[in-house]
Amino acid sequence: MVESRGTRSVCRKFSKGTVFKSAGIVDDERKQRMVEYSLVTPCVVDFLDCAAKVIRARGI
């Protein structure tokens, strides 16, 4: 598992769909009653950083 900027927690509503897991973007690890999600595909962080820059630049 590749971690970029540490392990990321994902809210329950976001994690209900298995699209991201099926696509290999996130992975999960059950820890007792909790499930911890981690980012497997670090390029997603670059995409989100880029999107955030565009949003800031447009003042949205």
C-alpha positions, 0 to 999 in steps of 0.5 A: 500500500502506498500512502501519500501524506499519511492515512486519510479518513473518509466519512461514512457517506463517502465510503458507502460506495465501493467505486473508489475501492474497486478502482484501486484508489482507496483501500480499507483496513478494519480495526475492530468496529472502525474501518480505516481508509487509505489512499492507494493512488497518490496522483489523486492528491495532485489532482485535488491540489490542482482543483483547489488551486483553480477554485481559489483562483476563481474565488469560488 
